[in-house]
Amino acid sequence: MGQTLLQQELGEHEAGCVAVLRKSRILAAGTVVVVLLTLLLLMTGLIQISPPGGSPSYAPVVSVSRSTCSRPPGFFLIIADLSGFNDSIAHGAPLNPWPVVTVRAGDYVRFVVCNEDRTQAHGFAIQTYFDTGVALAPGDAFRIEFQATVPGSFVIYCNIFCTVHAFMVGRLIVSNS
């Protein structure tokens, strides 16, 4: 109680410094979390960093049409539901992408994608080839067709946030021969 005005001001200044220090620690912890999540996403292939100068401009022609949930000859069937893509959760996605589709450069790639989840929408997209993706309402099915001309390994992913979103990760491998 017998504090001088100077002592009161110093006390308020010290309290302000402590508050700033706490905020700095929270900001530092948040930054560490963001960096760790980014590293995890890079390691799993969900995001990639373009090479210097950017990635080559590539605009594939992708055909998308409504379909029924049955696999015609020459098509890959992808089932989206609460188990991920073709039961990708049981296969260890996202660390072990599933399904893995392997084709040769120059091949025409054909998918039938079905949403067998009765309660929520799912999506289907392929890095580089079909980045815009397609949204599938419960019960929807689509045919997706394109020519694989760029060799490499590309992430197949759900582009609609859902309850199993993190586990809906597959891989398209396009080999040179």
C-alpha positions in Angstrom: 0.0 0.0 0.0 2.8 2.4 0.6 4.0 2.2 -2.9 5.3 5.3 -4.7 4.0 6.2 -8.1 7.3 5.0 -9.6 6.9 1.6 -7.9 3.4 1.3 -9.3 4.5 2.2 -12.8 7.4 -0.3 -12.7 5.0 -3.0 -11.5 2.6 -2.2 -14.4 5.6 -2.2 -16.8 6.8 -5.6 -15.5 3.3 -7.1 -15.8 3.2 -5.8 -19.4 6.6 -7.4 -20.1 5.4 -10.7 -18.7 2.3 -10.6 -20.9 4.4 -9.9 -24.0 6.7 -12.7 -23.1 3.7 -15.1 -22.8 2.4 -14.0 -26.1 5.8 -14.5 -27.7 6.0 -18.1 -26.3 2.6 -18.9 -27.7 3.5 -17.5 -31.1 6.8 -19.5 -31.1 4.9 -22.7 -30.1 2.4 -22.1 -32.9 5.2 -21.6 -35.4 6.8 -24.9 -34.4 3.4 -26.7 -34.9 3.0 -25.1 -38.3 6.5 -26.1 -39.3 6.1 -29.7 -38.1 2.7 -30.1 -39.9 4.3 -28.7 -43.1 7.2 -31.2 -42.8 4.7 -34.1 -42.3 2.7 -33.0 -45.3 5.9 -32.8 -47.4 7.1 -36.2 -46.2 3.7 -37.9 -47.1 3.7 -36.2 -50.5 0.4 -34.4 -49.8 2.1 -31.1 -50.8 5.2 -30.6 -52.9 7.5 -27.7 -53.5 7.9 -26.7 -57.1 11.4 -26.5 -58.5 13.1 -23.1 -59.0 11.3 -21.4 -61.9 8.1 -23.1 -61.1 6.7 -26.4 -62.5 6.3 -26.9 -66.2 3.0 -25.7 -67.6 0.9 -28.7 -68.1 -2.8 -28.7 -68.8 -4.0 -32.2 -69.4 -7.3 -32.8 -71.1 -9.5 -34.6 -68.6 -12.8 -36.1 -69.5 -15.3 -36.2 -66.6 -18.8 -37.8 -67.0 -21.5 -39.2 -64.7 -21.4 -43.0 -64.4 -22.8 -45.9 -62.5 -20.7 -47.6 -59.8 -19.5 -50.5 -61.9 -16.0 -51.1 -63.4 -16.0 -51.4 -67.2 -13.0 -53.2 -68.8 -9.9 -51.1 -68.7 -11.0 -48.9 -65.8 -9.7 -48.6 -62.3 -12.5 -48.6 -59.7 -12.1 -46.3 -56.7 -14.6 -46.6 -53.9 -14.8 -43.6 -51.5 -16.5 -44.2 -48.2 -15.8 -44.1 -44.4 -12.8 -46.5 -45.0 -11.1 -44.0 -47.3 -10.3 -44.8 -50.9 -10.6 -48.6 -51.5 -10.1 -49.2 -47.7 -7.0 -46.9 -47.6 -7.3 -46.6 -43.8 -6.6 -50.4 -43.4 -3.6 -50.1 -45.7 -2.0 -47.4 -43.6 -2.8 -44.2 -45.4 -1.6 -41.5 -45.4 1.9 -42.8 -44.7 1.2 -45.7 -47.0 -0.8 -44.3 -49.9 -3.6 -46.6 -51.2 -4.6 -47.4 -53.8 -1.4 -47.3 -55.9 -2.1 -47.2 -59.6 0.8 -47.8 -62.0 0.6 -47.0 -65.7 3.1 -46.2 -68.5 3.6 -42.7 -70.0 1.3 -42.5 -73.1 -1.3 -44.8 -71.6 -4.9 -43.6 -71.3 -5.9 -43.7 -67.6 -9.5 -44.4 -66.8 -11.1 -44.3 -63.4 -14.6 -44.9 -62.2 -15.0 -43.2 -58.8 -18.0 -43.9 -56.6 -19.1 -42.4 -53.3 -20.7 -45.2 -51.3 -20.8 -43.1 -48.2 -24.5 -42.4 -47.4 -24.0 -39.4 -45.2 -21.2 -37.1 -46.7 -19.6 -35.9 -49.8 -16.1 -37.0 -50.8 -13.8 -35.8 -53.6 -11.3 -37.2 -56.0 -8.3 -35.4 -57.5 -4.9 -36.3 -58.9 -1.9 -34.0 -58.5 -0.8 -32.5 -61.8 -3.3 -34.4 -63.9 -6.6 -33.5 -62.3 -6.0 -30.8 -59.6 -9.4 -29.4 -59.8 -10.9 -32.7 -59.0 -14.5 -33.7 -58.7 -16.9 -33.6 -55.7 -19.1 -36.7 -55.2 -22.3 -36.4 -53.2 -23.5 -39.6 -51.5 -24.3 -42.2 -54.2 -22.5 -40.3 -57.0 -20.2 -41.9 -59.5 -18.0 -40.4 -62.2 -15.8 -41.6 -65.0 -12.5 -39.7 -65.2 -10.2 -40.2 -68.2 -7.0 -38.7 -69.4 -3.7 -39.6 -71.1 -0.7 -40.0 -68.8 2.1 -38.0 -70.5 4.2 -36.8 -67.5 6.3 -39.5 -65.8 6.5 -39.4 -62.1 4.6 -40.2 -58.9 1.5 -38.2 -58.2 -0.8 -37.9 -55.2 -4.4 -39.1 -55.5 -6.4 -37.2 -52.9 -9.8 -36.2 -51.6 -10.4 -32.5 -52.4 -13.5 -32.2 -50.2 -13.0 -32.0 -46.5 -14.7 -35.0 -44.8 -14.4 -37.1 -41.6 -11.8 -39.4 -43.2 -10.1 -36.7 -45.3 -6.6 -37.3 -44.0 -6.7 -41.0 -44.9 -7.9 -40.5 -48.5 -4.5 -40.6 -50.1 -3.4 -42.8 -53.0 -0.7 -42.7 -55.6 -0.5 -42.6 -59.4 2.8 -43.8 -60.8 3.5 -43.0 -64.4 6.6 -44.9 -65.6 8.7 -44.0 -68.7 8.2 -47.5 -70.2 
